[in-house]
């Protein structure tokens, strides 16, 4: 929608007169006792007031700062006028999960960081307003179920994470019959099994999946593509395939002692503690134990905060760079601190120490300093001579990130070209080297944000639609010549 520079119903200088609001948040001593979401919603009056701070830029940087190019000024203007249902409708035009993104996106690094309003009043609280207007729409039964006229074509979506769900949603709007194949017994991917419930309530994910079911999407759970069914079988039943299988191969800890008992990868730990069903994994008991988390991303923050809720006696994050270079969300870092986690920056593991039973007892570490920038522009950490020390640990959680899992030989998927780190290669439309097979999300990017996966799923859906539309035109036999009237 177009933006009214007059800002009807908004105070012209509201951004200067009204400070950024603090989203209601449960006290740390309360929230560490459960896995419920820690943030609640602003009330209606506060939403209108906070939205009125938007200055309706002619060239809004918040839109370019959003990977989905959400029309943020559009729904800000409507929210400021109290037109919450209309605002939610605008947000749904560019986002397939506008109630999920504000819960999990690092707005401070995306749209809010691009906001022209900064100090002293603070940037617009975009995420909190987006969350409110969409929950308002759900509460008022104003989230429509889109059912397009069937076009007779079938598409398979592999993986039910954010990329797969977004792709399925967009394909439904074009009339495709979509079947989603999910290896777990419940759809949702990392939204369900990887992101803790204190950030994203599992019922929110279930609600979104149920919307897709009502739109006609079929979910086949407990089916691993590449093992239970091959690519050729999928292509024989569907005209196109989207691969949204993520990047689930954990990066290993390459130090002496890594094989000791009590050393775990972070993602299986998170899945076990957060999944709404039993995943059949050996239990990781952290109650009363000293937990050390290696890494500085959002998964590390999630591990720390989950361990605290599971009764850990002490939780320490060891990260080889400083806070300024830590990739994790600053909001999640602050929440972890409030909840009792400790951070040791410029710290790198050298070896793990264990007891006679083969259990980890400590991490031998070295202090680091930041040297010259590397090829990526980040200052490369280097060890400080003579600075070794020992950090006690009963449980070690490795949160170094993930790589795409190699495609299994003999599955047909091995025909899909990958790059040097096993990321799937796609063209501008999201199509892989195999005609009719598309991909998006972490499988092409490596570990990234939910909003990036949604972007890729949307792009691939449009690519699939173009591909099948062109294919249909090229394969339909020409009719008899039209006789002049």
C-alpha positions, 0 to 999 in steps of 0.5 A, spaced: 500 500 500 502 507 499 504 511 505 501 517 507 506 522 508 501 526 512 501 521 517 494 521 518 492 520 526 499 520 528 503 526 531 508 529 527 514 528 532 511 522 536 518 519 535 521 524 539 516 525 544 515 518 545 520 513 547 521 506 545 517 501 549 519 495 553 515 489 551 512 486 557 517 480 560 516 475 565 521 476 571 528 472 570 526 468 577 520 466 575 521 464 567 527 459 569 522 455 572 518 453 566 519 453 558 513 458 557 514 464 552 517 470 556 514 476 552 507 478 552 503 483 548 503 490 549 496 493 550 492 496 544 493 503 547 501 502 547 501 499 540 497 505 537 502 510 541 508 506 539 506 505 532 505 512 531 512 513 532 514 511 525 515 517 521 513 514 514 520 515 511 519 516 503 525 510 502 524 506 508 530 503 510 526 498 515 523 495 509 530 494 505 533 491 512 527 486 512 529 479 508 522 479 506 521 486 504 515 487 509 511 493 508 512 495 515 510 503 514 504 500 511 502 496 517 505 501 522 500 507 519 494 502 520 496 500 527 497 507 529 490 508 527 487 502 531 486 498 525 489 492 527 486 487 522 487 491 516 495 492 519 495 484 520 492 483 513 498 488 510 503 484 514 500 477 511 502 479 504 509 478 504 510 473 510 507 466 511 509 466 518 508 473 521 506 471 528 512 467 528 518 471 525 517 477 531 518 471 536 524 469 533 527 474 528 533 478 531 530 485 529 536 488 532 540 486 527 535 487 521 529 492 520 530 495 527 537 496 526 535 500 519 530 504 523 532 512 522 530 513 529 535 511 534 538 515 540 535 517 545 528 515 544 530 508 541 528 505 534 521 503 533 519 496 536 517 493 530 517 486 532 513 487 538 508 491 533 508 485 528 507 480 533 501 484 536 497 485 530 497 478 528 495 475 534 490 480 534 487 477 528 488 470 530 484 472 536 478 475 532 478 469 527 480 474 522 486 469 519 483 467 512 484 460 509 486 460 502 483 455 498 485 456 490 482 453 484 486 446 483 490 447 477 491 439 476 499 439 478 502 436 484 509 438 488 512 435 493 516 439 499 521 435 503 522 438 510 517 442 514 521 447 517 520 454 515 522 454 508 518 448 506 512 451 510 512 457 506 513 454 499 507 449 501 503 455 503 505 459 496 504 453 492 497 452 495 495 459 493 497 457 485 492 451 486 498 446 486 496 439 490 502 439 495 505 434 499 510 435 505 514 429 507 517 430 514 522 425 517 520 426 524 513 424 527 510 431 527 511 437 522 515 443 524 522 442 523 527 446 527 521 451 529 518 445 533 524 441 535 530 446 535 527 453 537 526 452 545 518 453 547 520 459 551 522 463 545 516 460 540 510 456 544 509 449 540 502 451 539 504 457 535 507 452 530 501 447 530 496 453 529 500 455 523 501 447 520 493 446 521 492 452 517 496 449 511 492 443 512 485 446 512 488 449 505 489 442 503 496 441 504 498 433 506 503 432 511 506 425 510 510 424 517 516 419 519 518 419 511 525 420 510 526 422 503 533 419 500 532 413 505 524 411 505 523 414 498 528 416 492 528 422 488 526 419 482 519 416 485 518 423 488 518 426 481 514 420 478 508 422 482 509 430 482 511 435 477 516 438 481 520 438 488 522 443 493 528 441 498 527 444 504 531 439 509 536 444 512 543 443 515 543 438 520 550 436 520 553 438 527 560 441 527 565 437 531 569 439 537 576 437 534 580 437 541 583 431 545 578 428 550 572 430 545 570 422 546 569 423 553 562 421 556 558 428 558 560 431 551 554 432 547 552 436 541 547 442 542 542 441 537 540 434 540 540 436 547 535 442 545 531 437 541 530 432 547 528 438 552 523 442 547 520 437 543 513 435 544 514 428 543 519 423 545 524 422 540 527 416 543 534 419 544 538 417 551 537 422 556 541 428 558 541 430 565 544 436 567 540 437 574 545 440 579 551 439 574 556 444 571 554 445 564 559 449 559 557 451 552 562 452 546 560 457 541 557 464 541 551 463 536 543 463 538 544 455 539 549 457 544 544 462 547 538 456 547 543 451 550 545 455 556 537 458 557 535 450 556 540 448 561 538 453 566 531 451 566 533 443 567 536 445 573 544 446 572 548 448 578 552 453 573 552 454 566 558 458 562 558 460 555 566 459 552 567 463 546 573 465 542 572 472 540 569 478 544 562 480 545 562 485 539 564 479 534 559 474 537 554 472 532 548 471 537 542 475 538 544 481 543 537 480 546 538 473 547 544 474 550 541 479 555 536 474 557 541 469 558 545 473 563 538 475 567 537 468 567 544 466 570 548 464 565 555 466 565 560 468 559 567 467 558 569 471 552 576 470 548 576 463 551 578 457 546 578 450 548 585 446 548 583 439 551 578 436 555 580 432 561 576 426 564 576 421 570 577 414 571 570 412 569 571 416 562 567 422 564 568 429 562 571 433 568 574 440 565 575 444 559 582 446 558 582 453 555 587 458 553 585 466 553 585 469 546 586 476 543 583 479 536 589 479 531 588 482 524 582 481 520 581 475 516 578 474 509 571 475 511 573 482 515 573 479 522 579 480 526 582 473 527 583 470 534 589 468 536 592 464 543 595 468 548 602 465 550 602 462 557 594 464 559 592 456 559 587 455 565 582 449 567 574 450 567 570 445 571 565 441 567 560 435 568 556 436 561 559 440 555 555 442 549 558 443 543 554 449 539 559 450 533 554 450 528 552 446 522 553 444 515 548 440 510 548 433 511 551 429 504 545 427 500 545 419 500 548 415 494 543 411 490 537 416 492 537 420 486 539 426 490 546 425 489 545 428 482 543 435 485 550 439 485 553 441 491 559 446 493 565 445 497 561 445 503 556 441 501 551 446 500 546 445 494 547 450 488 541 453 485 539 458 480 536 465 480 529 461 481 531 456 486 532 450 481 538 445 482 542 442 477 536 437 476 530 440 472 524 440 476 528 440 483 528 446 487 531 448 494 532 453 499 533 455 506 539 452 510 541 447 505 543 452 500 545 457 505 548 453 511 545 455 518 541 462 517 535 465 520 528 463 519 526 469 515 531 467 510 528 460 509 521 463 509 524 468 503 527 462 500 521 458 500 517 463 497 522 465 491 522 457 490 515 457 490 514 462 484 520 459 481 516 452 481 510 456 478 514 459 472 517 453 471 511 449 470 507 454 467 513 454 461 513 447 461 505 446 460 506 451 454 511 447 451 508 440 452 501 442 450 500 440 442 498 446 438 490 446 436 487 446 429 489 453 425 484 458 426 480 460 420 479 467 418 472 469 420 
